[in-house]
Amino acid sequence: MHLGKSAELSTNETIRTAPSHFGFRQEVSVLEVVAVIDFETTGLSPAQGDRATEIAAVILADGQVVDRYQSLMNAGVRIPAFIEGLTGISNQMIRSAPPAAEVMREVFEFVGKTPLIAHNASFDSKFWDAELARIELCRPQEFACSLLLSRRLLPQAPSHKLGALVEFAGLPAAGRAHRALADAEMAANLMLHLADELRRRYQVEEISHNLLCKLQRTPKAKLEACLAQHLATCQDS
C-alpha cells in the first residue's frame, strides 16, 4: 500500500516493501546499506514485562529509503492509558493485530543481516532482542545509534530528540510522532543528513556501519582525531 504524506495508518495495517513518500534523498550516496528500525511499546523496559505494540523497519540504499515494513502486533498485554494517548495505538487496535511472534519473524526475515540503526538504540535494541528471544532468534549484527551520532556531529542542536533534530536540520516530517513508521522514516532521513555532515565537513567518502559504531563510542573531544586516523588508514589501504 502507498501512503501519502498526511495519510494515517489503519488500525491493523501491515505494510511491506512499499516505497517511501517522505521526500528526502541524499544527493551523493556515501552510506552503506542499512536498516533503520523503530518500536512502539507498552513501556520502557522488557525486563519489567513491557512488550512491543508496533514495529517499523526501513531500508536505506543509494541515498534514499528503498524498502519498508510496518505492522502493529498483539503481544497479549494491555496498553496503559498514558501510552495510548502518547502513541495513538489503542487496546482495540492491538486486539485485531497479528500475533507478536508472527510479526517478529516477518521483520527479522525482512531485515536479514543488514546492519541496524535506531534513534536511541539502547531502547530499541532491548525490545528487538527481547522479542526475538521469545521466538528463539537472535540478531547477528550490532546497532548504530543516530542519537549518539547526532550528539557528536550536531552538538549545536538545541535538543537531540528525534523530532527536534528533524526540525533543526530542516528535514521532512513523516507523519505522527510516536508511530513506528513515521519515526523510522524520520530517523532514516536524519541518518542521511548525518552522513552528509561526515562527507562535507570531514571528507569521508565511504561511511560503513562499523565506522558509525566506532564514532558513537568516541568522545566528542576526540571526534576529529578519530576521523583523521580513519582517513589516513583509508589512504594507506
Rosetta blueprint (number, residue, H / E / L):
1 M L
2 H L
3 L L
4 G L
5 K L
6 S L
7 A L
8 E L
9 L L
10 S L
11 T L
12 N L
13 E L
14 T E
15 I E
16 R E
17 T L
18 A L
19 P L
20 S L
21 H L
22 F L
23 G L
24 F L
25 R L
26 Q L
27 E L
28 V L
29 S L
30 V L
31 L E
32 E L
33 V L
34 V E
35 A E
36 V E
37 I E
38 D E
39 F E
40 E E
41 T E
42 T L
43 G L
44 L L
45 S L
46 P H
47 A H
48 Q H
49 G L
50 D L
51 R L
52 A E
53 T E
54 E E
55 I E
56 A E
57 A E
58 V E
59 I E
60 L E
61 A E
62 D L
63 G L
64 Q E
65 V E
66 V E
67 D E
68 R E
69 Y E
70 Q E
71 S E
72 L E
73 M L
74 N E
75 A L
76 G L
77 V L
78 R L
79 I L
80 P L
81 A H
82 F H
83 I H
84 E H
85 G H
86 L H
87 T H
88 G L
89 I L
90 S L
91 N H
92 Q H
93 M H
94 I H
95 R H
96 S L
97 A L
98 P L
99 P E
100 A H
101 A H
102 E H
103 V H
104 M H
105 R H
106 E H
107 V H
108 F H
109 E H
110 F H
111 V H
112 G L
113 K L
114 T L
115 P L
116 L E
117 I E
118 A E
119 H L
120 N L
121 A H
122 S H
123 F H
124 D H
125 S H
126 K H
127 F H
128 W H
129 D H
130 A H
131 E H
132 L H
133 A H
134 R H
135 I L
136 E L
137 L L
138 C L
139 R L
140 P L
141 Q L
142 E L
143 F E
144 A E
145 C E
146 S H
147 L H
148 L H
149 L H
150 S H
151 R H
152 R H
153 L H
154 L L
155 P L
156 Q L
157 A L
158 P L
159 S L
160 H L
161 K L
162 L H
163 G H
164 A H
165 L H
166 V H
167 E H
168 F H
169 A H
170 G L
171 L L
172 P L
173 A L
174 A L
175 G L
176 R L
177 A L
178 H L
179 R L
180 A H
181 L H
182 A H
183 D H
184 A H
185 E H
186 M H
187 A H
188 A H
189 N H
190 L H
191 M H
192 L H
193 H H
194 L H
195 A H
196 D H
197 E H
198 L H
199 R H
200 R H
201 R H
202 Y H
203 Q L
204 V L
205 E L
206 E L
207 I E
208 S L
209 H H
210 N H
211 L H
212 L H
213 C H
214 K H
215 L H
216 Q H
217 R L
218 T L
219 P L
220 K H
221 A H
222 K H
223 L H
224 E H
225 A H
226 C H
227 L H
228 A H
229 Q H
230 H H
231 L H
232 A H
233 T H
234 C H
235 Q H
236 D H
237 S L
